Amino acid sequence: MDNNLHSLPRRLIELRIEHGDLDDLIDRATIDRPDDELVLRRLKKRRLVLRDKIARIEAELDPPEPA
């Protein structure tokens, strides 16, 4: 059971949820505090890091087939 908690598919789901949460947070921050560019920049940078992690895990789970 402990093995399942640390599996790549589970980590991928967690990262996708976190990425979606950040999308919502960025949307709200854009509306509520449009002048706070530093906060928006930090949130967007974190979202990019998550997107990179998601892409790496997806590639590991489903590697491209050789040509």
C-alpha positions in Angstrom: 0.0 0.0 0.0 2.8 2.4 0.8 4.2 1.8 -2.6 1.0 3.1 -4.2 1.2 6.4 -2.3 4.5 7.2 -4.0 3.7 5.9 -7.5 4.2 8.1 -10.5 0.6 8.0 -11.6 -0.5 9.2 -8.2 2.2 12.0 -8.2 1.0 13.0 -11.6 -2.6 13.4 -10.4 -1.4 15.4 -7.4 0.6 17.7 -9.6 -2.3 18.2 -12.0 -4.5 19.1 -9.1 -2.0 21.6 -7.8 -1.6 23.1 -11.3 -5.3 23.6 -11.5 -5.4 25.2 -8.1 -2.7 27.6 -9.2 -4.7 28.4 -12.3 -7.6 29.4 -10.2 -5.5 31.3 -7.8 -3.8 33.3 -10.7 -7.2 34.1 -12.1 -8.5 35.4 -8.8 -5.3 37.3 -8.1 -5.6 38.9 -11.6 -9.0 40.2 -10.7 -8.6 41.0 -7.0 -5.1 42.4 -7.1 -4.1 43.3 -10.7 -1.4 45.7 -9.5 0.5 43.1 -7.5 2.8 42.0 -10.3 5.3 40.3 -8.0 2.7 37.9 -6.6 1.4 37.1 -10.1 4.9 36.5 -11.4 5.7 34.1 -8.6 2.5 32.2 -9.0 3.0 31.9 -12.8 6.6 30.7 -12.2 5.4 28.1 -9.8 2.8 27.0 -12.4 5.5 26.6 -15.0 7.6 24.5 -12.7 4.6 22.2 -12.1 4.0 22.0 -15.8 7.6 20.9 -16.4 7.3 18.3 -13.6 4.0 17.0 -15.2 5.6 16.7 -18.6 8.6 14.8 -17.2 6.4 12.3 -15.4 4.1 11.9 -18.5 7.2 11.2 -20.6 8.4 8.7 -18.1 5.1 6.9 -17.9 4.5 6.9 -21.7 7.9 7.3 -23.4 7.9 8.2 -27.1 8.3 5.3 -29.4 11.5 5.2 -31.4 11.1 6.1 -35.1 
